[in-house]
Amino acid sequence: MSFEYGELEDWRGEKADPRKHGGVRASSIVCVVEVLENMVFLSNATNFIAYFLKSMHYPAAESANMVTNFMGTSFLLTILGGFIGDSFFTRFKTFIIFCTLELLGLILLTVQAQDSRLQPAINSKPSKSQEAILYAGLYAMAAGVGGVKAALPAHGADQLDHSKQRLISAFFNWYFFSLCFGGLIASTVMIWIEENLGWNWSFKISVVALSVALCIFSMGFPIYRYKRPGGSPLTRIYKVLASAIRNRKASLSEAENRIEIFGEKRNHDKFRSLNKALIGDSNVTATEVEETKTFLGLLPIFASTIMMNCCLAQLMTFSVEQGNIMDRSLNNFRIPTQSLSVFPLMVMLAFIPLYEYSVRLFRIKNNLPGRLNMFQPLRRIGLGLALASGSMAVAAIVEAKRRVEANNNVTLSVFWLGWQYVLLGLSDILTLGGMLEFFYSEAPDKMRSMSTALSWCSTSMGYFISSVLVTLSNSVSGHFGKVWIGGNDLNHSRLDLFYTLLCILNLLNLLNYIFWARRY
């Protein structure tokens, strides 16, 4: 039996039956899998620092850069995973392939961690072969993470009825809840295991957890529904752009008459010059033109979220350094520095059920069966960006106070950092959750995996740009006296001024976002 693209089929290749295939049950499996997958990813990202320092004997700065590059590359490769999921395989197969690749990379790292012959001698640098094994395992895992994070949420949303937008919105909220729950396990249970049983146990447990996740996902294949790949979206975009450039001198009215004849007018007010691609080129369809215009329309929203992710990068870098020199005692318990991320995770895990309950209560109370305008993704993203700017203002004030108190030999409690963690946690919920829903719902049907991957790509670029901003701010401030962030002692640095800079940049970015969101 043959199907047109967009029709959903079951595992036998026959038309999917809504009573047997897809639905909340199938999408719930995706959420369970995400808990385990994100736990593995984040616990190893934390574990790698200790492994690189103690076993592979890399310097501290190089170890930190290796971890940052690993995380940035993992998120950046979601674009590749999304492209493959849209072009060549179903999202189910894409997940299976990339999760297996992640598992193989993790197994390779685990074997190296357990075998002293594959590690350098004490006080020695790793050999070329040892480095080759390390980087092969590390970046096989990064590539696997990229494919998994691109395919998994899109596959989960594919299981639901797209005519019920509120159901799609709820799925992405609970998917984000699962992501945070996996992060909470990584920041508590896995950190405790690393500190009390040894970091090598983290590798073993991760292999088992990821294997279980792969098995759970695979067992759902009889109840999933599948969407066939639609071919390379990049090829279609290139065809449209190339044809539009060739016909740039043609009449715009003639091009618009052609697109009206084909009945494709989804984004007729945006990128109208691309309609010229239809003139004199039988290889370009009106659907491909509208698909290209839709995807290009998403890019300004994507670009406007990158600065917010620069703020999130601070939670894994400077905020941790602040916590190291603050009072981390809680009665007789000393809070591990790596567990400081529990603050935003707890906020997120508490906020999402409250958010879903409040939406449901408001709809019932006001007899509103449809989607609520006040909770649309673009508004949620905007509120998240505003909170990011506010969190950096609070962070600057707290750091200024901590620095003054430290110079007076007073150590502030680490709980003072809770304010910036809470605000950034809420910002991350609203922004990333809104982005996942927005890019999936607004994307062309044949580009949903790649468009959803823009959410993770924004996170990656935020990490990389954060490093650039640190370098630039030090370079500029050094010309006017003393660098803001220099040396290893935060008490003699001006981290508060760097946070103020981020606050200002995020405020300007918010204004830029509002401009593009209003035009969308």
Disulfide bonds with the S-S distance in Angstrom:
none
